[in-house]
Amino acid sequence: MTHGSLAYVSSYARPNPNASEPSSQPGVHVLAVDGASGALSVMQAMGSPNPTWIEPDPRNGMLWACYGPGRPRADCSIDAYRIAPDAGTLSGPDRTGIGPGSPAQLAVAPDGRFLVIANYGSGEFVVRRIDPGARLGEVTCAVRTQGSGPHPRQDGPHPHAVAFTPDGGYLVTADLGIDLIQVFRLDEHGVLHEVSRAATAAGSGPRHVAFSLGARTLYVIGELDGTITAFAFNPDQGMIGERSQSIATAPADHAGSQSAAEIALHPTGRFLYASNRGSQTIAAYRVDPHDGTLTILGFSHEGIAGPTNFAIAPDGQRLYVNSSEADRIVPFRIDAATGALTADGPSTKLHAPNVLSFIPS
C-alpha cells in the first residue's frame, strides 16, 4: 500500500428506546494519522453500526468486521471491506451470514487463507475459508470445549480471544466462560488441532491475550477479576508452561467492580499496557527482559470513560484509548525511556469508538 499511516476504528450506536427504526450511525471509520503530531482525523465513515470487532487483513487487502444479531434470534454476520491500495479507503461491504451467536474477535491466518472467529454466543471457535477474491467461504472447523465457571456470566463456554503467535505457528485462544487458554495448530485444510492448554484462576474470565517479545511469555487479561496472568510459553512447540505471575489492572484503592478489557505489548517489548473499565484506567507495566514478569509503572485516567479497547501506534510513540462512553479517542504519549503515559493533545471526537487498529505505511 502506498498511502500514509492510517487507522481503522469501529463504533457502537447506543440503543434509543424512543426510536422506531434501527440506528443508521456508521459503524466503521478510516482515520488519517498526522505524522508529526499523531493527531487522528476522520477520512471516511461507512458501514452498519455496532461491529463487535474489526480485523485488518493487509495480505488480502481487506478489513473484516463482525456483527452480533441485529434482532433477537437473528443470525450474526461478517462484513468484508476492500481496502484501496492507493488511499486506504474502504469499499463494500460484502456481507456473509454466519449463523447464531455473538462473535467477539477475529484473526486472519498468516497465509491469508482462513479467518478464525471467537463466537462468544455460540460457544465455539470457528474457522472459515477465505476464498479467492477474498470472499468468506465455507466452515472448515468448529471447536467447542464444555465447562462452566463460578461467575454468573460463566454458564458455559464463551470464547473471547483468538490470536496467532508472532511467528504465525500457533493459534492461542481464550474462553471467558470456562477460564481456559488453549493453543492450536491450524493445518492446511483449516482444521484446528489442540497442542496444549492451561486454566486461569476460577472466575477470572480470560478475555484477551498478548505475547512478550520472542513469545516466551503469554499474558492473559481476566475481564471478571481484573488481573493479568503470565504463563511461560514455548513458541517453538506451542506449549504453555507454569503460571509465573498474577497482577492487578486496577489501582489498589479501587473498591468497585472489575471489568478488565484490552492488553497490548509495546513494539520494543519493554512495556505492557492494560485497560480496566471498572476503574476507568490504563495500567502501564515494565516487562522484565529475562523472565517476562511485570512491574507496575502507574495508572492513567485523564479523559478515559469506557476503555474497552486501545491501540499503540506502530512507531511506539503514542497510545490511543477508545473512550467509548465519552465519544472520543484519547491520545497519550509514551515515554521511550520509562514507558509512562502522558495525556497528549486534543482528543478525536467519534461516536462510541470501540476497536482501533493501525495500518503502517
C-alpha positions as CSV (number, residue, x, y, z in Angstrom):
1,M,0.0,0.0,0.0
2,T,1.2,3.4,-0.9
3,H,-0.9,5.5,1.5
4,G,0.4,7.1,4.7
5,S,-0.2,5.7,8.1
6,L,-3.9,5.0,8.7
7,A,-6.1,3.7,11.4
8,Y,-9.5,1.9,11.3
9,V,-12.0,2.2,14.1
10,S,-15.4,0.7,14.8
11,S,-18.1,2.4,16.7
12,Y,-21.3,1.5,18.6
13,A,-24.7,3.1,18.3
14,R,-26.2,3.3,21.7
15,P,-29.8,2.0,21.9
16,N,-32.5,4.6,21.8
17,P,-35.8,3.2,23.3
18,N,-37.8,6.0,21.7
19,A,-36.5,5.2,18.1
20,S,-38.9,3.3,15.8
21,E,-36.1,2.3,13.4
22,P,-32.6,0.9,13.9
23,S,-29.7,3.4,14.1
24,S,-28.1,4.4,10.8
25,Q,-24.9,5.6,12.6
26,P,-21.9,4.5,10.5
27,G,-20.0,1.6,12.2
28,V,-16.6,1.7,10.5
29,H,-14.3,4.7,10.1
30,V,-11.0,5.3,8.3
31,L,-8.7,7.7,10.2
32,A,-5.7,9.6,8.8
33,V,-2.7,9.8,11.2
34,D,-0.7,13.1,11.2
35,G,2.9,12.1,11.0
36,A,4.2,15.0,13.2
37,S,1.5,15.4,15.9
38,G,0.0,12.0,15.9
39,A,-3.5,13.6,15.6
40,L,-6.3,11.4,14.1
41,S,-8.8,12.8,11.6
42,V,-11.8,11.0,10.1
43,M,-11.4,10.4,6.3
44,Q,-14.3,8.1,5.8
45,A,-17.3,6.8,7.7
46,M,-19.5,3.9,6.4
47,G,-21.0,0.5,7.1
48,S,-23.5,-0.8,9.6
49,P,-23.4,0.2,13.3
50,N,-22.2,-2.0,16.1
51,P,-19.4,-4.2,14.8
52,T,-18.1,-6.2,17.7
53,W,-14.6,-6.4,16.2
54,I,-12.7,-5.3,13.2
55,E,-9.6,-7.0,11.8
56,P,-7.3,-5.6,9.1
57,D,-6.1,-8.2,6.6
58,P,-3.2,-6.5,4.6
59,R,-2.3,-9.7,2.8
60,N,-5.7,-9.9,1.1
61,G,-6.3,-6.1,1.1
62,M,-9.3,-6.4,3.3
63,L,-10.9,-5.2,6.5
64,W,-13.1,-7.7,8.3
65,A,-15.9,-6.6,10.6
66,C,-18.1,-9.0,12.7
67,Y,-21.6,-8.4,14.0
68,G,-23.9,-9.9,16.5
69,P,-27.6,-10.5,15.7
70,G,-29.4,-7.3,14.8
71,R,-32.6,-8.6,16.4
72,P,-33.5,-11.5,18.7
73,R,-32.9,-14.9,17.3
74,A,-31.4,-13.4,14.1
75,D,-28.1,-14.6,12.6
76,C,-24.7,-12.9,13.0
77,S,-22.7,-11.7,10.1
78,I,-19.3,-10.7,8.9
79,D,-18.7,-7.8,6.5
80,A,-15.7,-7.8,4.1
81,Y,-14.4,-4.3,3.1
82,R,-11.9,-3.9,0.3
83,I,-9.0,-1.5,1.2
84,A,-8.0,0.8,-1.7
85,P,-4.2,0.2,-2.2
86,D,-3.6,3.8,-3.1
87,A,-5.6,5.6,-0.4
88,G,-6.5,3.1,2.2
89,T,-10.2,3.9,2.0
90,L,-12.9,1.2,2.1
91,S,-15.4,-0.1,-0.4
92,G,-18.2,-2.6,0.0
93,P,-19.0,-4.4,2.2
94,D,-19.7,-7.9,1.1
95,R,-21.8,-9.5,3.9
96,T,-21.9,-13.1,4.9
97,G,-24.3,-14.6,7.4
98,I,-22.5,-16.9,9.9
99,G,-25.4,-18.3,12.0
100,P,-26.3,-17.7,15.6
101,G,-24.2,-16.4,18.4
102,S,-22.2,-13.2,19.0
103,P,-18.7,-13.0,17.6
104,A,-16.2,-11.4,19.9
105,Q,-12.9,-11.4,18.0
106,L,-11.4,-12.3,14.6
107,A,-7.9,-13.4,13.5
108,V,-6.6,-14.0,10.0
109,A,-4.3,-16.9,9.4
110,P,-0.7,-15.7,8.5
111,D,-1.1,-17.1,5.0
112,G,-4.4,-15.3,4.5
113,R,-6.3,-18.4,3.7
114,F,-8.5,-18.7,6.8
115,L,-10.5,-16.5,9.2
116,V,-10.8,-17.6,12.8
117,I,-13.8,-16.4,14.8
118,A,-14.2,-16.5,18.6
119,N,-18.0,-16.8,18.8
120,Y,-18.9,-15.8,22.3
121,G,-22.6,-16.5,21.9
122,S,-22.4,-20.0,20.3
123,G,-19.6,-21.2,22.5
124,E,-17.4,-22.1,19.5
125,F,-14.1,-21.2,17.9
126,V,-14.9,-21.4,14.2
127,V,-12.6,-21.4,11.1
128,R,-13.9,-20.3,7.7
129,R,-12.0,-20.4,4.4
130,I,-11.1,-17.2,2.7
131,D,-11.8,-17.9,-1.0
132,P,-10.0,-16.4,-4.0
133,G,-11.1,-12.9,-4.4
134,A,-11.1,-12.6,-0.6
135,R,-14.7,-13.8,-0.1
136,L,-15.7,-15.6,3.1
137,G,-16.2,-19.3,2.3
138,E,-17.1,-22.5,4.0
139,V,-16.7,-23.5,7.6
140,T,-13.6,-25.8,7.8
141,C,-13.6,-26.4,11.6
142,A,-15.6,-25.6,14.8
143,V,-14.3,-26.4,18.3
144,R,-16.4,-26.2,21.4
145,T,-15.0,-27.2,24.9
146,Q,-17.5,-28.0,27.6
147,G,-17.4,-26.5,31.1
148,S,-18.5,-23.6,33.2
149,G,-17.2,-21.3,35.9
150,P,-18.3,-19.7,39.3
151,H,-19.3,-16.3,37.9
152,P,-22.9,-15.7,36.7
153,R,-21.5,-15.0,33.2
154,Q,-19.8,-18.4,33.2
155,D,-22.8,-20.6,32.5
156,G,-20.9,-22.3,29.7
157,P,-18.2,-21.8,27.1
158,H,-17.9,-18.2,25.9
159,P,-14.9,-17.8,23.5
160,H,-13.5,-14.3,23.6
161,A,-10.0,-14.3,22.0
162,V,-8.2,-15.7,19.0
163,A,-4.6,-14.6,18.3
164,F,-1.8,-16.1,16.3
165,T,1.7,-16.3,17.8
166,P,4.0,-13.6,16.4
167,D,5.7,-16.2,14.1
168,G,2.3,-17.5,13.0
169,G,3.0,-21.0,14.1
170,Y,0.1,-21.4,16.5
171,L,-3.3,-20.0,17.4
172,V,-3.9,-19.1,21.1
173,T,-7.5,-18.8,22.3
174,A,-9.2,-17.6,25.5
175,D,-12.6,-18.8,26.7
176,L,-14.1,-16.4,29.2
177,G,-16.9,-18.8,30.2
178,I,-14.7,-21.7,31.3
179,D,-11.4,-20.0,32.4
180,L,-9.4,-21.8,29.7
181,I,-6.5,-21.0,27.4
182,Q,-5.9,-23.3,24.5
183,V,-3.1,-23.5,21.9
184,F,-4.0,-25.0,18.5
185,R,-2.1,-25.8,15.3
186,L,-4.1,-24.8,12.2
187,D,-3.4,-27.2,9.4
188,E,-3.5,-26.7,5.6
189,H,-7.2,-27.7,5.5
190,G,-8.3,-25.2,8.1
191,V,-8.7,-27.7,10.9
192,L,-7.6,-26.9,14.4
193,H,-5.6,-29.4,16.4
194,E,-5.1,-28.8,20.2
195,V,-1.4,-28.7,21.2
196,S,-1.7,-27.5,24.9
197,R,-4.0,-25.9,27.4
198,A,-3.9,-24.1,30.7
199,A,-6.5,-23.0,33.2
200,T,-6.7,-19.4,34.6
201,A,-7.9,-18.7,38.1
202,A,-11.5,-19.8,38.6
203,G,-13.8,-16.9,37.9
204,S,-11.1,-14.8,36.2
205,G,-12.8,-14.8,32.8
206,P,-9.9,-14.6,30.3
207,R,-10.7,-12.0,27.6
208,H,-7.7,-11.2,25.5
209,V,-4.0,-12.3,25.2
210,A,-0.7,-10.8,24.4
211,F,2.9,-12.1,23.9
212,S,6.2,-10.9,25.1
213,L,8.9,-10.1,22.6
214,G,10.1,-13.5,21.4
215,A,6.8,-15.0,22.8
216,R,8.5,-16.7,25.7
217,T,5.7,-15.3,28.0
218,L,2.0,-15.4,27.3
219,Y,-0.1,-12.7,29.0
220,V,-3.8,-13.2,29.7
221,I,-6.1,-10.5,30.9
222,G,-9.1,-11.6,33.0
223,E,-12.2,-9.5,32.5
224,L,-14.0,-10.7,35.6
225,D,-11.3,-10.4,38.2
226,G,-9.3,-7.6,36.7
227,T,-5.9,-9.4,36.6
228,I,-3.2,-10.2,34.2
229,T,-1.8,-13.8,34.4
230,A,1.6,-14.5,32.9
231,F,2.4,-18.0,31.7
232,A,5.7,-19.4,30.5
233,F,5.4,-20.3,26.8
234,N,7.4,-22.3,24.3
235,P,6.7,-20.7,20.9
236,D,8.6,-23.5,19.0
237,Q,6.4,-26.2,20.4
238,G,3.2,-24.3,21.3
239,M,3.4,-25.4,24.9
240,I,2.0,-23.4,27.8
241,G,4.1,-23.7,30.9
242,E,3.6,-22.7,34.5
243,R,1.9,-19.5,35.7
244,S,4.6,-17.1,36.7
245,Q,2.6,-14.1,38.0
246,S,-0.8,-12.6,38.6
247,I,-1.0,-8.8,38.8
248,A,-3.9,-6.3,39.1
249,T,-5.0,-4.0,36.3
250,A,-6.8,-1.5,38.7
251,P,-5.2,0.7,41.3
252,A,-5.0,-0.7,44.8
253,D,-7.6,1.7,46.2
254,H,-10.2,0.8,43.6
255,A,-13.1,-0.6,45.5
256,G,-15.7,-1.1,42.7
257,S,-16.3,-3.8,40.2
258,Q,-13.7,-5.1,37.8
259,S,-14.1,-5.1,34.1
260,A,-10.6,-5.5,32.5
261,A,-10.6,-5.4,28.7
262,E,-7.6,-4.8,26.5
263,I,-4.0,-5.8,26.7
264,A,-1.1,-4.9,24.4
265,L,2.7,-5.0,24.3
266,H,4.8,-2.0,23.3
267,P,6.7,-2.6,20.0
268,T,10.0,-2.5,21.9
269,G,8.8,-5.3,24.2
270,R,9.8,-3.3,27.2
271,F,6.4,-2.2,28.4
272,L,2.9,-3.7,28.6
273,Y,-0.5,-1.9,28.9
274,A,-3.9,-2.9,30.0
275,S,-7.3,-1.3,30.4
276,N,-10.0,-1.6,33.1
277,R,-13.5,-0.3,32.6
278,G,-14.3,-0.7,36.3
279,S,-11.5,1.7,37.5
280,Q,-11.6,3.6,34.1
281,T,-7.8,3.4,33.8
282,I,-5.0,2.3,31.6
283,A,-2.3,0.5,33.6
284,A,1.4,0.6,32.5
285,Y,3.9,-2.1,33.3
286,R,7.6,-2.7,32.9
287,V,8.5,-6.1,31.4
288,D,11.4,-7.9,32.8
289,P,13.6,-8.9,29.8
290,H,14.7,-12.2,31.4
291,D,11.5,-13.8,32.7
292,G,8.7,-11.6,31.3
293,T,7.3,-10.7,34.7
294,L,5.6,-7.3,35.1
295,T,6.2,-4.4,37.4
296,I,3.5,-1.7,37.7
297,L,4.6,1.8,36.5
298,G,1.3,3.6,37.1
299,F,-2.3,4.3,36.1
300,S,-3.7,6.9,33.7
301,H,-7.3,8.1,33.8
302,E,-7.3,11.5,32.0
303,G,-10.3,11.7,29.7
304,I,-10.9,7.9,30.0
305,A,-14.5,6.6,30.2
306,G,-15.3,3.1,29.0
307,P,-11.8,2.0,27.8
308,T,-13.0,-1.3,26.1
309,N,-10.1,-1.1,23.7
310,F,-6.9,0.9,23.0
311,A,-4.1,0.6,20.4
312,I,-0.4,1.6,20.3
313,A,0.8,3.4,17.2
314,P,3.3,1.4,15.0
315,D,6.1,3.7,15.9
316,G,5.5,3.2,19.6
317,Q,5.3,6.9,20.4
318,R,1.6,7.1,21.4
319,L,-1.2,5.0,22.8
320,Y,-4.8,5.8,21.8
321,V,-7.7,4.9,24.1
322,N,-11.2,4.4,22.8
323,S,-13.1,6.3,25.5
324,S,-16.4,4.9,24.3
325,E,-18.6,6.4,27.0
326,A,-17.2,9.9,26.3
327,D,-17.4,9.7,22.5
328,R,-13.7,10.3,21.8
329,I,-10.3,8.7,21.2
330,V,-7.9,10.0,23.8
331,P,-4.1,10.1,22.9
332,F,-1.3,9.5,25.3
333,R,2.4,10.0,24.7
334,I,4.6,7.0,25.7
335,D,7.9,7.9,27.3
336,A,10.5,5.9,25.4
337,A,12.7,5.5,28.4
338,T,10.2,4.8,31.2
339,G,7.0,3.7,29.4
340,A,5.0,6.2,31.4
341,L,1.9,7.7,29.7
342,T,1.2,11.4,29.5
343,A,-2.0,12.9,28.1
344,D,-1.0,14.3,24.7
345,G,-3.0,16.9,22.7
346,P,-6.7,17.0,21.7
347,S,-9.0,14.0,21.5
348,T,-10.6,12.9,18.3
349,K,-14.4,13.1,18.6
350,L,-16.1,10.0,17.4
351,H,-19.4,8.3,18.4
352,A,-18.7,5.5,20.9
353,P,-15.4,4.2,19.4
354,N,-14.9,0.5,20.2
355,V,-12.0,-1.2,18.4
356,L,-9.0,0.6,16.9
357,S,-6.3,-0.8,14.6
358,F,-3.4,0.9,12.9
359,I,-2.1,0.2,9.5
360,P,1.6,1.3,9.0
361,S,2.7,3.0,5.8
